[in-house]
Amino acid sequence: EAQVTQNPRYLITVTGKKLTVTCSQNMNHEYMSWYRQDPGLGLRQIYYSMNVEATDKGDVPEGYKVSRKEKRNFPLILESPSPNQTSLYFCASTFTGVRSPLHFGNGTRLTVT
Amino acid sequence: GQQLNQSPQSMFIQEGEDVSMNCTSSSIFNTWLWYKQDPGEGPVLLIALYKAGELTSNGRLTAQFGITRKDSFLNISASIPSDVGIYFCAGQLTGAQKLVFGQGTRLTINP
């Protein structure tokens, strides 16, 4: 089944403790992206990647890192999480250059205390 | 960054009623998309619009790409309980993969 898989689905952590949220897609998509969803703000892009070893900042990149060493994986790294990063995070992927819809994972709800 | 203004932010309707929501932008887009998010899941694409003035239907859903390319609306006819969720509009520029999302419209249906 074609899908974008995020792990974990839920995560509670403390300020400053490094964490990684994994994202994997099995559709051979070139483009992958991370969004955060906050009430009243919709989905805001954190980072995106056009292909392997090609990543770039979105609208709200501060406090986050990403890497794209393989086509299928696009982990989101919080080196030193803070409470304002408490949010619902979505990974998404699609093909580049064609009219292809963005496929979303099921989300990771992160709470930083 | 760019933002889309989506309204209304929430709707409370009776089952069977029609629903209308819209998105406006100060910038033009070449593609307008409408997504639905069910509780506990990621957004799923409902309708994609690629041409100014285009009117597209998907079952009981109808969406239009505004002539100015700065707005779009989504209508749902004869709402049913499974229509409950959050609806997002998104704009995209040709050649750019980035989507700009609206704030979402939360739809609640009273049976």
Interface residues (C-beta under 8 A of the other chain):
Chain A: V4 Y31 S33 Y35 G40 L41 G42 L43 R44 Q45 Y48 M50 G58 D59 F90 A92 T94 T96 R99 P101 L102 F104 G105 N106 G107
Chain B: G1 Q3 L4 Q6 Q9 T31 L33 G40 E41 G42 P43 V44 L45 A48 Y50 F88 Q97 K98 L99 F101 G102 Q103 G104
